[in-house]
Amino acid sequence: MQQAGLFQLDGLVAGIDEAGRGPLAGPVVAAAVVLRPGDMIDGLADSKKLSAQRRAVLAAEIRSRAQAWAVAWASPSEIDEINILAATMLAMRRSIERLPLMPDGVQVDGNRLPSWRYRAKAIVKGDSLVDCISAASIIAKVTRDREMLALSEQLPEYGFASHKGYP
């Protein structure tokens, strides 16, 4: 994988990915991650290709070693009101705005970009190709899964602990 990604950006580069576009329940969660230049985290990959246990280990490592990271989400009511694509873009904008530093560029998993002021590139399958996007994929997935586990405790009859809201 590449540290800076598939196109050249100078300075700090944030990767963004989301979790929760496919489920029938729960929020859509986006994460933004800025990795430290030269500090390669072994095992980064698309979160869907990792076991829950491996994602949890990597998420802790990313949080401790990244230069910066942030998560944000759009609620189920926001998804219902504005649609899942708009809610995903909203969560992505919120995540980048919550970073404690301003990136010089942003790389986003997928084929669309939110409307924002950042120099950015959408990268299809970026969560498998670019380290900072893979890191964001892992943080978003772990965060959303934990949210769904907490919801499962409040509403055990829905079985969110086992399926996390996915059909």
C-alpha positions as a Markdown table, in Angstrom:
| # | Residue | x | y | z |
|---|---|---|---|---|
| 1 | Met | 0.0 | 0.0 | 0.0 |
| 2 | Gln | 1.0 | 3.6 | -0.4 |
| 3 | Gln | 1.4 | 6.0 | 2.5 |
| 4 | Ala | 0.5 | 9.2 | 0.5 |
| 5 | Gly | -1.9 | 7.5 | -1.9 |
| 6 | Leu | -2.6 | 7.3 | -5.6 |
| 7 | Phe | -1.9 | 11.0 | -6.4 |
| 8 | Gln | 0.7 | 13.3 | -5.0 |
| 9 | Leu | -0.2 | 15.6 | -2.2 |
| 10 | Asp | 2.2 | 17.7 | -0.3 |
| 11 | Gly | 1.9 | 18.0 | 3.5 |
| 12 | Leu | -0.7 | 16.3 | 5.7 |
| 13 | Val | -3.0 | 13.9 | 4.0 |
| 14 | Ala | -6.2 | 12.7 | 5.7 |
| 15 | Gly | -7.9 | 9.5 | 4.6 |
| 16 | Ile | -11.7 | 9.2 | 5.0 |
| 17 | Asp | -14.0 | 6.2 | 4.9 |
| 18 | Glu | -17.4 | 5.3 | 6.3 |
| 19 | Ala | -19.2 | 2.3 | 7.8 |
| 20 | Gly | -23.0 | 1.9 | 7.8 |
| 21 | Arg | -24.3 | 2.6 | 4.3 |
| 22 | Gly | -25.7 | -0.9 | 3.8 |
| 23 | Pro | -27.5 | -1.6 | 7.1 |
| 24 | Leu | -31.2 | -1.2 | 7.8 |
| 25 | Ala | -30.6 | 0.2 | 11.2 |
| 26 | Gly | -28.1 | 2.4 | 13.0 |
| 27 | Pro | -26.0 | 5.5 | 12.1 |
| 28 | Val | -23.5 | 6.0 | 9.3 |
| 29 | Val | -20.1 | 6.6 | 10.8 |
| 30 | Ala | -17.2 | 8.3 | 9.1 |
| 31 | Ala | -13.6 | 8.4 | 10.2 |
| 32 | Ala | -10.8 | 10.7 | 9.2 |
| 33 | Val | -7.2 | 9.6 | 9.8 |
| 34 | Val | -3.9 | 11.4 | 9.3 |
| 35 | Leu | -1.0 | 8.9 | 9.6 |
| 36 | Arg | 2.5 | 10.0 | 10.6 |
| 37 | Pro | 4.8 | 10.1 | 7.5 |
| 38 | Gly | 7.1 | 7.2 | 7.5 |
| 39 | Asp | 5.3 | 5.3 | 10.4 |
| 40 | Met | 3.9 | 2.3 | 8.6 |
| 41 | Ile | 1.3 | 0.4 | 10.5 |
| 42 | Asp | 1.5 | -3.3 | 9.6 |
| 43 | Gly | -1.7 | -5.1 | 8.6 |
| 44 | Leu | -3.8 | -2.1 | 7.3 |
| 45 | Ala | -6.5 | -3.3 | 4.9 |
| 46 | Asp | -10.1 | -2.8 | 4.0 |
| 47 | Ser | -12.0 | -3.3 | 7.3 |
| 48 | Lys | -14.4 | -5.8 | 5.7 |
| 49 | Lys | -11.5 | -8.1 | 5.0 |
| 50 | Leu | -10.4 | -8.3 | 8.7 |
| 51 | Ser | -11.8 | -10.2 | 11.6 |
| 52 | Ala | -13.5 | -8.2 | 14.3 |
| 53 | Gln | -10.6 | -9.1 | 16.7 |
| 54 | Arg | -8.0 | -7.9 | 14.2 |
| 55 | Arg | -9.9 | -4.7 | 13.5 |
| 56 | Ala | -10.0 | -4.0 | 17.3 |
| 57 | Val | -6.3 | -4.5 | 17.7 |
| 58 | Leu | -5.5 | -2.3 | 14.6 |
| 59 | Ala | -8.0 | 0.4 | 15.7 |
| 60 | Ala | -6.2 | 0.8 | 19.1 |
| 61 | Glu | -2.8 | 0.9 | 17.3 |
| 62 | Ile | -4.1 | 3.5 | 14.8 |
| 63 | Arg | -5.5 | 5.7 | 17.6 |
| 64 | Ser | -2.2 | 5.6 | 19.4 |
| 65 | Arg | 0.1 | 6.1 | 16.4 |
| 66 | Ala | -1.8 | 8.3 | 14.0 |
| 67 | Gln | -0.9 | 12.0 | 13.9 |
| 68 | Ala | -4.6 | 12.7 | 14.1 |
| 69 | Trp | -8.0 | 11.0 | 13.9 |
| 70 | Ala | -11.6 | 11.8 | 14.3 |
| 71 | Val | -15.0 | 10.1 | 14.0 |
| 72 | Ala | -18.4 | 11.5 | 13.3 |
| 73 | Trp | -21.8 | 10.2 | 12.2 |
| 74 | Ala | -25.2 | 10.9 | 10.8 |
| 75 | Ser | -28.0 | 9.6 | 12.9 |
| 76 | Pro | -30.8 | 7.3 | 11.6 |
| 77 | Ser | -33.2 | 10.2 | 11.7 |
| 78 | Glu | -30.8 | 12.3 | 9.5 |
| 79 | Ile | -30.5 | 9.3 | 7.1 |
| 80 | Asp | -34.3 | 9.1 | 6.9 |
| 81 | Glu | -34.6 | 12.9 | 6.3 |
| 82 | Ile | -31.8 | 13.5 | 3.7 |
| 83 | Asn | -31.1 | 9.9 | 2.3 |
| 84 | Ile | -28.1 | 7.7 | 2.9 |
| 85 | Leu | -25.8 | 9.2 | 0.4 |
| 86 | Ala | -26.3 | 12.8 | 1.7 |
| 87 | Ala | -26.0 | 11.5 | 5.3 |
| 88 | Thr | -22.7 | 9.7 | 4.3 |
| 89 | Met | -21.3 | 13.0 | 2.9 |
| 90 | Leu | -22.5 | 14.8 | 6.0 |
| 91 | Ala | -20.7 | 12.3 | 8.3 |
| 92 | Met | -17.5 | 12.6 | 6.2 |
| 93 | Arg | -17.6 | 16.5 | 6.4 |
| 94 | Arg | -18.1 | 16.3 | 10.2 |
| 95 | Ser | -15.2 | 13.8 | 10.6 |
| 96 | Ile | -12.7 | 16.0 | 8.8 |
| 97 | Glu | -13.9 | 19.1 | 10.7 |
| 98 | Arg | -13.3 | 17.3 | 14.0 |
| 99 | Leu | -9.7 | 16.6 | 13.2 |
| 100 | Pro | -7.4 | 18.6 | 15.6 |
| 101 | Leu | -5.4 | 19.8 | 12.6 |
| 102 | Met | -6.1 | 21.0 | 9.1 |
| 103 | Pro | -5.0 | 18.5 | 6.4 |
| 104 | Asp | -3.5 | 19.8 | 3.2 |
| 105 | Gly | -5.4 | 17.2 | 1.2 |
| 106 | Val | -8.0 | 14.5 | 1.6 |
| 107 | Gln | -8.4 | 11.0 | 0.1 |
| 108 | Val | -11.8 | 9.5 | 0.3 |
| 109 | Asp | -12.9 | 5.9 | -0.3 |
| 110 | Gly | -15.4 | 5.7 | -3.2 |
| 111 | Asn | -16.4 | 7.6 | -6.2 |
| 112 | Arg | -17.9 | 10.8 | -4.7 |
| 113 | Leu | -16.7 | 13.6 | -2.6 |
| 114 | Pro | -18.5 | 15.8 | -0.1 |
| 115 | Ser | -18.9 | 19.5 | -0.9 |
| 116 | Trp | -16.0 | 21.1 | 1.0 |
| 117 | Arg | -13.0 | 23.3 | 0.8 |
| 118 | Tyr | -10.4 | 20.6 | 0.9 |
| 119 | Arg | -8.2 | 19.5 | -2.0 |
| 120 | Ala | -9.5 | 16.0 | -2.4 |
| 121 | Lys | -9.6 | 12.8 | -4.5 |
| 122 | Ala | -12.1 | 10.1 | -4.5 |
| 123 | Ile | -10.5 | 6.7 | -4.9 |
| 124 | Val | -12.5 | 3.6 | -5.7 |
| 125 | Lys | -11.4 | 0.7 | -3.5 |
| 126 | Gly | -9.2 | 3.2 | -1.6 |
| 127 | Asp | -9.7 | 1.2 | 1.6 |
| 128 | Ser | -7.7 | -1.5 | -0.1 |
| 129 | Leu | -5.2 | 0.7 | -1.8 |
| 130 | Val | -4.3 | 3.7 | 0.5 |
| 131 | Asp | -3.0 | 3.3 | 4.1 |
| 132 | Cys | -4.7 | 6.4 | 5.5 |
| 133 | Ile | -8.1 | 5.3 | 4.0 |
| 134 | Ser | -7.6 | 1.8 | 5.3 |
| 135 | Ala | -7.0 | 3.2 | 8.8 |
| 136 | Ala | -10.1 | 5.3 | 8.5 |
| 137 | Ser | -12.1 | 2.2 | 7.3 |
| 138 | Ile | -11.0 | 0.3 | 10.4 |
| 139 | Ile | -11.7 | 3.2 | 12.9 |
| 140 | Ala | -15.2 | 3.8 | 11.3 |
| 141 | Lys | -16.1 | 0.1 | 11.4 |
| 142 | Val | -15.0 | -0.5 | 15.0 |
| 143 | Thr | -16.7 | 2.7 | 16.1 |
| 144 | Arg | -20.0 | 1.7 | 14.4 |
| 145 | Asp | -19.9 | -1.9 | 15.7 |
| 146 | Arg | -19.4 | -0.6 | 19.2 |
| 147 | Glu | -22.3 | 1.7 | 18.8 |
| 148 | Met | -24.5 | -1.1 | 17.6 |
| 149 | Leu | -23.4 | -3.3 | 20.5 |
| 150 | Ala | -24.5 | -0.6 | 22.9 |
| 151 | Leu | -27.8 | -0.3 | 21.1 |
| 152 | Ser | -28.2 | -4.1 | 21.4 |
| 153 | Glu | -28.0 | -3.8 | 25.2 |
| 154 | Gln | -30.9 | -1.3 | 25.1 |
| 155 | Leu | -32.9 | -3.2 | 22.5 |
| 156 | Pro | -31.9 | -6.9 | 22.8 |
| 157 | Glu | -34.9 | -8.1 | 20.9 |
| 158 | Tyr | -33.4 | -6.8 | 17.6 |
| 159 | Gly | -30.2 | -8.8 | 17.8 |
| 160 | Phe | -27.9 | -6.0 | 16.9 |
| 161 | Ala | -25.1 | -7.7 | 18.7 |
| 162 | Ser | -25.0 | -10.4 | 16.1 |
| 163 | His | -25.8 | -8.5 | 12.8 |
| 164 | Lys | -25.0 | -4.9 | 13.6 |
| 165 | Gly | -28.1 | -3.8 | 11.6 |
| 166 | Tyr | -27.1 | -5.4 | 8.3 |
| 167 | Pro | -29.8 | -7.4 | 6.6 |
